[in-house]
Amino acid sequence: MILALQGAWIASCLPRALAFWRASRQDLRLMQERVLRRVLARNAATAFGRAHGFAALRSVADFQRAVPVGDYEAHRPWIERAAAGEPAVLTADPVRLFERSSGTASASKLIPYTAGLQEAFNRALHPWVTDVWARNPGVWGGPAYWVITPLSNPAERTSGGLPVGFAADAAYFGGFAARLIGRLMAVPEELRLAPDLASFRYLTLLCLLRATGLRLISLWSPSFLPVLLEGLADWAEPLCRDLHEGTARGLATGPGLSTGPNDWWARAGQSRPDRARARDVARWLAGFDPRAPAGLGERLWPRLALISTWMDGEAAAALPALRAWFPTVAFQGKGLLATEGAVTIPLGGAPAPVLAVTSAFFEFREGEEGETPVHPPWDLEEGACYRVVMTTPGGLYRYELNDIVQVAGRWGQVPCLRFLGKEDAISDLCGEKLHARHVGRLLERWLPSDSGAFLAPRSASADRPAGYDLFLPEQVLLALAGRAPARLAESVGSLTDVAAVTAAGEVLAAQLEAGLRENFHYDWCRQVGQLDAPRVVPVPGGPADLRQARAQRLVAAGGRLGTVKFPPLTPWRDWDRWFPASRWGPFGPRASSGGPRPTGGDLRPSPPAA
């Protein structure tokens, strides 16, 4: 049955996959001009089209003269009119719904979703799906876990009564494919309606444990899955009992969970007892430490063939934690699929994800920042870095995504682009212009790649100027101090322990101060007293605890759990309100309170004691 459903799905994807392959062998300029002409002709009579003279535009140059490059703020007035219910503002196609952006780099944004944008996504997703099943025979014959995210507000509507958010994540693929995918999923879409986050996590784990033949995991952020799987340690006993009995009673007995929907559980076909599986899982979870999973994921799901996830940019730092669960499973990068539209897709044999040239008209702004020249995709130079500008059938025109990409080669005539990060990951309290990539490189010097640490601005107080805090898991700080976290878990420790931890915190704060002052804007702000010295602020627990607490704030602000990113720098303030107090710190650099740049020798802490 599963093979037949998979075959039907792939057959439905083949026409667009073949069209993309043919397009990649054609003249790139002619093909992209056709895409642009189609968008302009379709939307010439819209309010935006009339205001910018779409009907009179005859070339790419005409379009560039008529429409300036703009970000979300430039489109906001038009989007707000559409959200209020006004028809034909940006597109001739009616707006079906609005989708929220992830909201992790800036405030949450509403993106209009139309039939034209649906088709544009399909022109990118169908070639990717076809390629995955063609090149990975191990994914045939079993269910897949397409990560779903809980609905923060299922009944949300715009002021004009239009829905906000998809009823199901599979809807990105369109009606027929969405129905097929729903029957191939290890975790039913209904779980999006779980009453709270803990219930959502528990039921997701229970569904996954029942899926012994799991073949594929498709998720956005690689940091999501390790955080989810840590629940296996918290709920091992109720999970195994529910597996044994074919129930979901653990929802009523597990820590932090609400009463369970056993009626729904039965309707979803999840109520069959599986005593043998329960015994195996109980044996594997006995004494399990989520901080050292040692390939446990491959014992739980021995037929898993592929994990598809973000692997570039900020997401790369989260990959080691995921690979610790699945050390021999194949990984595939996602490419760049933004809420606004598909930019790149991963294809076998390509040096990097391939530009989705049949889905939108693309332009690229030179370099990583600034008002620099804009180039069409046929003029890109290999090895150079650009920022993506796209014109979509969904009503975004010369829309600057703030995504930085690097040209890594070509697939046929089409550029292959490696995602480097977000341009707008900048914090600027008083002119210092700190960039996430700079902060990330600094943290890589001193901390493990999966430390979970991040830098955030700190508001000014009555007696101190604003500054920056580095939030760091206690476990990482203790390791830097050469002290075993377990030994200090029950007490503050000896005076020697306290001195070592304090020294490690102060040394790291001094390293941070020196590293940030490599940015001359930041250095000037420190010299003139506009910014206070940075602090190291320990947070109880380990990297997973810090990421989970961070995710809760991002989701509360409108982000989607499955797409939450953890960049090394966030412009959001007041994080200390979201974390429990630590017995350690906060720590500032020794003898540093502004003024001259600190100097000195090697600031790296000593390696942890054996």
C-alpha positions in Angstrom: 0.0 0.0 0.0 2.7 2.5 0.9 4.7 1.6 -2.2 1.6 2.3 -4.3 1.0 5.7 -2.6 4.6 6.7 -3.0 4.5 5.7 -6.7 1.4 7.8 -7.3 3.0 10.8 -5.6 6.2 10.6 -7.6 4.2 10.2 -10.8 2.4 13.4 -10.0 5.7 15.2 -9.5 7.3 13.9 -12.7 5.9 16.5 -15.2 7.3 19.5 -13.3 10.5 17.7 -12.6 11.1 17.0 -16.3 10.2 20.7 -17.1 12.8 21.9 -14.6 15.4 19.6 -16.1 14.7 20.9 -19.6 14.7 24.5 -18.4 18.1 24.0 -16.8 19.5 23.2 -20.3 18.0 26.3 -22.0 19.3 29.8 -22.3 19.0 31.1 -18.7 18.3 34.7 -19.8 15.5 33.8 -22.1 13.9 31.5 -19.6 14.0 34.1 -16.8 12.6 36.8 -19.0 9.7 34.5 -19.8 9.1 34.0 -16.1 9.1 37.8 -15.5 6.8 38.5 -18.5 4.3 36.0 -17.2 4.2 37.6 -13.7 3.9 41.1 -15.1 1.2 40.2 -17.6 -0.9 38.3 -15.0 -0.8 41.2 -12.5 -0.8 44.3 -14.8 -4.3 45.3 -13.7 -3.6 45.0 -9.9 -3.2 48.1 -7.8 0.5 47.6 -7.6 0.7 46.8 -11.3 -1.1 50.0 -12.3 0.9 52.1 -9.9 4.1 50.8 -11.5 3.0 50.7 -15.1 3.3 46.9 -15.6 1.3 47.0 -18.9 4.0 49.2 -20.5 7.0 47.3 -19.4 8.8 45.5 -22.2 12.1 44.3 -20.8 14.1 43.5 -17.6 15.6 47.0 -17.8 12.1 48.6 -18.0 11.0 46.6 -14.9 14.1 47.6 -12.9 13.5 51.3 -13.7 9.9 51.1 -12.7 10.2 49.1 -9.5 12.9 49.8 -6.9 14.4 47.0 -4.9 12.6 46.8 -1.5 12.3 44.8 1.6 9.2 43.8 3.6 8.7 47.3 4.9 8.4 48.6 1.3 5.7 46.0 0.6 3.9 46.3 4.0 1.3 49.0 2.9 0.2 46.8 0.0 0.2 43.7 2.1 -1.9 45.4 4.8 -4.5 46.4 2.1 -4.7 42.8 1.0 -5.0 41.6 4.6 -7.9 44.0 5.1 -9.7 42.2 2.3 -9.2 44.5 -0.7 -9.0 42.4 -3.9 -6.3 42.6 -6.6 -3.8 44.7 -4.6 -0.6 42.7 -5.4 -1.9 39.8 -7.5 -4.8 39.0 -9.8 -5.1 35.7 -8.0 -7.2 35.9 -4.8 -5.2 35.6 -1.6 -6.0 32.3 -0.1 -4.3 32.9 3.2 -1.4 34.6 4.9 1.6 32.7 6.1 3.8 34.0 8.9 7.5 34.2 8.4 9.6 32.5 11.0 10.1 35.7 12.9 13.5 34.8 14.4 15.5 37.5 12.7 12.9 40.2 12.8 9.3 40.8 13.8 6.9 38.2 12.4 5.7 39.1 8.9 2.6 38.2 7.0 3.2 36.8 3.5 0.2 36.5 1.0 -0.3 33.0 -0.4 -2.0 32.6 -3.8 -2.6 29.9 -6.4 0.3 31.3 -8.4 2.7 31.0 -5.4 1.5 27.5 -4.8 2.3 26.6 -8.4 5.7 28.3 -8.0 6.5 26.2 -5.0 5.4 23.0 -6.8 7.8 23.8 -9.7 10.6 23.7 -7.2 9.4 21.0 -4.7 8.5 18.4 -7.4 11.9 18.2 -8.9 13.4 17.8 -5.4 11.0 15.1 -4.4 11.5 13.2 -7.6 15.3 13.4 -7.2 15.2 12.2 -3.6 13.2 9.1 -4.5 15.2 8.4 -7.6 18.6 8.6 -5.8 17.7 7.0 -2.5 16.0 3.6 -2.9 16.0 3.2 0.9 13.2 5.7 1.3 10.7 3.5 -0.6 8.3 1.2 1.3 8.0 3.0 4.6 6.6 6.1 6.3 8.3 9.4 6.5 8.4 12.0 9.3 7.6 15.3 7.8 8.0 17.6 10.7 4.8 19.4 11.6 4.5 22.3 13.9 1.8 23.1 16.4 -0.6 25.9 15.5 -0.1 28.8 17.9 -3.5 30.2 17.0 -5.6 28.0 14.8 -8.5 30.5 14.5 -6.3 33.5 13.6 -7.6 35.8 10.9 -6.6 39.1 9.3 -8.7 42.2 9.7 -10.3 41.3 6.4 -11.2 37.8 7.6 -8.5 35.9 5.7 -6.9 32.9 7.5 -3.4 33.1 8.8 -1.4 29.8 8.5 -2.0 26.6 6.7 -4.3 24.0 8.2 -1.7 21.4 7.5 2.0 21.7 6.6 1.6 19.3 3.7 -0.6 21.9 2.0 2.6 23.5 0.7 2.6 20.6 -1.9 -0.9 21.3 -3.1 -4.2 19.4 -2.9 -3.6 16.0 -4.5 0.0 15.7 -3.2 -1.1 16.9 0.2 -3.7 14.1 0.5 -1.1 11.5 -0.5 1.5 12.8 1.9 -1.0 12.7 4.7 -1.3 8.9 4.2 2.5 8.5 4.2 3.2 10.4 7.3 4.5 8.7 10.5 3.1 11.6 12.5 -0.5 12.7 11.6 -1.2 16.3 10.8 -3.9 16.4 13.5 -1.1 16.7 16.1 -0.9 20.4 15.1 -4.0 20.8 17.3 -2.4 19.4 20.5 -3.4 21.6 23.5 0.1 22.5 24.6 3.7 22.1 23.6 4.4 19.2 26.0 1.5 17.2 24.7 2.6 17.9 21.1 6.1 16.6 21.9 4.8 13.5 23.7 2.4 12.4 21.0 5.0 13.1 18.3 7.4 10.8 20.1 4.8 8.1 20.6 3.9 8.2 16.9 7.6 8.0 15.9 8.2 5.0 18.3 5.3 3.2 16.6 6.9 3.8 13.2 9.4 1.0 13.3 9.9 1.1 9.5 10.6 4.9 9.3 12.5 5.7 6.1 12.8 9.5 5.8 12.9 12.5 8.2 12.3 15.9 6.6 12.7 18.9 8.9 13.8 22.5 8.6 16.1 23.3 11.5 18.4 20.5 12.6 18.2 21.8 16.2 14.5 20.7 16.4 15.0 17.0 16.4 17.6 16.6 19.2 15.4 18.8 21.5 12.4 16.6 20.6 14.2 13.3 21.2 15.4 14.4 24.6 11.8 13.8 25.7 12.6 10.1 25.4 14.5 10.4 28.7 11.8 12.4 30.4 8.9 10.2 29.4 10.5 6.7 28.9 8.1 4.9 31.3 4.8 6.3 30.0 5.9 6.1 26.4 6.7 2.4 26.8 3.5 1.7 28.7 1.5 3.4 25.9 3.3 1.4 23.3 2.5 -1.8 25.2 -1.2 -1.0 25.6 -1.9 0.9 22.4 -3.1 4.0 24.4 -2.1 7.6 25.0 -2.6 7.6 28.7 0.9 9.0 29.3 -0.6 12.4 28.5 -2.3 12.3 31.9 0.6 10.8 33.9 3.7 12.2 32.3 5.4 15.2 33.8 4.0 18.5 32.5 1.3 16.9 30.2 -2.4 17.5 29.9 -5.1 14.8 29.7 -4.9 12.7 26.5 -7.1 12.4 23.5 -7.6 8.6 23.5 -10.6 8.8 21.2 -8.6 10.7 18.6 -5.8 8.3 19.1 -8.0 5.4 18.2 -9.5 7.2 15.2 -6.0 7.9 13.9 -5.2 4.2 13.8 -2.6 4.4 16.6 -4.3 2.2 19.2 -2.9 -1.2 18.3 -0.8 -2.6 21.2 2.9 -3.3 20.3 4.3 -5.3 23.2 7.5 -6.4 21.4 8.3 -2.9 20.4 7.6 -1.7 23.9 10.1 -4.2 25.3 12.8 -3.2 22.8 12.3 0.5 23.4 12.4 0.0 27.2 15.7 -1.9 26.9 17.3 0.8 24.7 16.1 3.7 26.9 17.3 2.2 30.1 20.0 4.5 31.5 19.8 6.6 28.3 21.6 10.0 28.5 20.2 12.5 26.0 23.5 14.4 26.1 25.3 11.4 24.7 22.8 9.5 22.5 25.5 7.3 20.9 23.5 6.5 17.8 20.3 5.6 19.7 18.2 7.0 16.8 19.6 4.2 14.5 18.6 1.5 17.0 15.1 2.9 17.3 14.7 3.4 13.5 17.1 0.9 11.8 15.6 1.4 8.3 16.0 5.2 8.3 17.7 6.0 5.0 17.8 9.8 4.7 17.5 13.0 6.8 16.7 16.2 4.9 17.4 19.4 6.8 19.1 22.8 6.7 22.9 22.3 6.7 24.3 25.7 5.7 24.6 29.0 7.4 23.7 29.2 11.1 22.2 25.7 10.9 25.6 24.0 10.5 26.4 24.5 14.2 23.4 22.3 15.2 24.3 19.4 12.9 26.8 17.6 15.3 24.1 17.2 17.9 21.8 15.6 15.3 24.5 13.4 13.9 25.1 12.0 17.4 21.7 10.4 17.1 22.2 9.2 13.6 25.9 8.8 12.9 25.6 6.7 9.7 22.4 7.9 8.2 22.7 10.0 5.0 22.0 13.7 5.3 20.8 16.1 2.5 20.8 19.9 2.7 17.4 21.5 2.2 18.3 24.4 -0.1 16.8 27.8 0.5 13.0 27.6 0.8 11.8 30.9 2.2 8.2 31.6 3.3 8.2 34.2 0.4 9.1 31.6 -2.2 11.5 28.9 -3.3 15.0 30.1 -4.0 17.2 26.9 -4.4 16.6 23.2 -4.3 19.1 20.3 -3.6 19.7 18.0 -6.6 22.0 15.1 -6.9 25.2 15.8 -8.8 25.0 19.6 -8.2 27.9 21.3 -6.3 25.3 23.2 -4.2 21.5 23.7 -4.2 20.2 24.8 -7.7 18.5 28.1 -8.3 14.7 27.6 -8.7 14.6 29.3 -12.1 11.1 28.2 -13.1 9.5 29.5 -9.8 10.4 33.2 -9.7 12.4 36.0 -11.4 15.7 36.4 -9.6 18.2 39.2 -9.2 21.3 39.4 -7.0 22.8 42.3 -5.1 26.6 42.3 -4.9 28.3 41.5 -1.6 27.1 41.0 1.9 25.8 44.4 2.8 25.2 47.9 1.4 23.4 49.5 -1.6 25.5 47.7 -4.2 24.7 47.0 -7.9 22.1 44.3 -8.8 22.8 41.6 -11.3 20.6 39.0 -13.2 21.4 35.3 -12.5 23.1 34.9 -15.9 25.8 37.4 -14.9 26.8 35.8 -11.5 30.5 35.1 -10.9 31.6 31.8 -9.4 32.9 32.2 -5.8 31.3 35.6 -5.4 28.7 36.4 -2.7 25.3 38.0 -3.3 22.0 38.8 -1.7 18.8 37.4 -3.1 16.2 39.7 -4.7 13.1 37.9 -6.1 9.9 38.7 -8.0 7.3 36.0 -7.3 3.8 35.1 -8.6 2.7 35.7 -5.0 2.9 39.5 -5.3 6.4 40.3 -4.1 8.3 42.5 -6.6 12.0 43.0 -6.5 11.8 41.8 -2.9 15.1 41.7 -1.0 15.2 38.5 1.1 18.4 39.5 3.0 19.7 36.0 2.4 23.4 35.9 1.5 24.5 33.2 -1.0 27.7 32.2 -2.7 28.0 30.9 -6.2 29.4 27.4 -6.1 29.1 26.4 -9.7 26.4 25.5 -12.2 24.0 22.7 -13.0 23.4 22.9 -16.7 22.9 26.6 -17.3 21.6 27.3 -13.8 23.7 28.8 -10.9 24.2 26.7 -7.8 24.1 28.7 -4.6 25.4 27.9 -1.1 23.5 29.7 1.7 25.8 31.7 4.0 23.5 33.5 6.3 21.1 36.4 6.8 22.2 40.0 6.1 19.8 41.4 8.6 21.3 39.4 11.5 22.7 42.7 12.9 22.4 44.4 16.3 23.0 48.1 16.4 22.3 49.8 19.7 24.3 52.9 19.1 26.2 52.5 15.8 28.3 49.4 16.6 26.7 47.3 13.8 27.5 43.8 15.2 27.0 41.1 12.6 26.0 37.5 13.4 28.7 36.1 11.2 31.4 38.0 13.1 29.9 36.9 16.4 29.7 33.3 15.2 33.3 33.2 14.2 34.3 34.6 17.6 32.4 31.9 19.5 33.9 29.2 17.3 37.3 30.2 18.6 36.5 29.5 22.2 33.5 27.2 22.5 32.3 23.9 21.2 30.3 24.1 18.0 27.1 22.8 19.7 27.4 25.0 22.8 24.1 26.8 22.2 25.7 30.1 23.4 24.4 33.3 21.8 24.9 37.1 22.2 22.1 39.5 22.9 21.8 43.2 23.6 21.2 44.4 27.2 19.2 47.5 27.9 20.6 50.4 29.7 20.0 50.8 33.4 19.9 53.9 35.6 23.6 53.7 36.3 25.1 51.7 33.3 24.9 52.1 29.5 23.5 49.4 27.3 25.8 46.5 26.4 25.8 42.8 25.4 25.3 39.5 27.3 26.7 36.2 26.2 24.2 33.5 27.4 26.1 30.3 28.0 24.9 26.9 29.4 26.4 26.2 32.9 27.6 22.8 31.6 29.8 24.5 29.0 31.2 27.0 31.5 32.0 24.3 34.0 33.8 22.4 31.2 35.8 25.5 30.4 36.8 25.6 34.1 37.9 22.0 34.1 35.2 21.1 36.6 32.8 18.2 36.1 29.2 19.4 36.0 28.0 16.3 37.9 30.3 16.9 40.8 28.9 20.4 41.3 25.3 19.5 40.7 24.3 19.3 44.4 26.4 22.0 45.9 28.2 25.2 45.0 31.5 23.3 45.4 34.7 24.1 47.1 36.4 27.5 47.1 38.8 26.1 44.5 35.9 25.2 42.3 34.3 28.6 42.7 37.6 30.3 41.9 38.1 28.2 38.8 34.6 28.8 37.5 34.8 32.5 38.2 38.1 32.7 36.4 36.7 30.9 33.4 33.8 33.2 33.2 36.0 36.3 33.5 38.5 35.0 30.9 35.6 34.3 28.4 34.2 37.8 29.0 37.6 39.3 28.3 37.9 37.2 25.1 34.5 38.4 24.1 35.4 42.0 24.8 38.6 41.8 22.7 36.9 39.9 19.9 34.0 42.3 19.6 36.4 45.3 19.6 37.8 43.9 16.3 34.8 45.7 14.9 35.9 49.3 14.8 32.4 50.6 15.2 31.9 48.6 18.4 35.4 49.6 19.6 34.6 53.3 19.2 31.3 52.9 21.1 33.2 51.3 23.9 35.9 54.0 23.9 33.4 56.8 24.2 31.4 55.0 26.8 28.2 54.4 24.7 28.4 50.7 25.4 29.1 48.8 28.7 31.5 45.9 28.8 30.0 42.6 27.8 29.0 40.0 30.3 29.0 36.2 30.3 25.6 35.1 31.8 25.4 31.3 32.6 22.1 29.6 32.2 21.3 26.4 34.2 21.6 23.1 32.3 23.2 22.2 29.0 22.9 23.4 25.4 19.6 21.6 24.8 18.0 23.4 27.8 19.2 26.7 26.6 17.9 26.1 23.0 14.6 24.9 24.3 14.0 28.0 26.5 15.1 30.1 23.6 12.7 28.4 21.2 9.8 29.0 23.6 10.3 32.7 23.4 10.6 32.7 19.6 7.4 30.6 19.3 5.6 32.9 21.7 6.5 35.8 19.4 5.0 34.2 16.4 7.8 31.9 15.1 7.1 28.3 14.1 8.7 25.6 16.2 9.9 23.5 13.3 11.7 26.5 11.6 13.2 28.2 14.7 16.8 29.1 14.1 19.4 29.8 16.8 21.8 32.4 15.4 24.8 33.4 17.4 23.5 37.0 17.6 19.9 38.1 18.2 18.7 41.7 18.3 16.1 40.8 20.9 16.7 42.0 24.4 15.8 41.0 28.0 16.6 37.3 27.6 17.4 36.9 31.3 13.6 37.0 32.0 13.2 33.8 30.0 15.9 31.8 31.8 16.1 30.5 35.4 18.7 32.2 37.6 22.2 30.6 37.8 24.3 30.2 40.9 27.2 31.5 38.8 27.9 34.9 37.4 27.2 37.0 35.5 30.9 37.6 34.7 32.5 40.7 33.2 36.1 41.0 31.9 38.6 41.7 34.6 39.5 45.4 35.0 37.4 46.4 32.0 34.7 49.1 32.2 35.1 50.9 28.9 37.9 53.1 27.8 41.0 51.8 26.0 41.1 48.6 24.1 42.2 45.6 26.2 45.5 44.1 25.3 47.5 41.1 26.5 48.5 37.6 25.7 46.6 34.4 25.0 43.1 34.7 26.5 42.0 31.1 25.8 41.1 29.1 28.9 43.0 26.1 29.8 41.6 22.8 28.4 39.3 20.9 30.7 41.0 18.6 33.2 41.1 15.0 32.3 
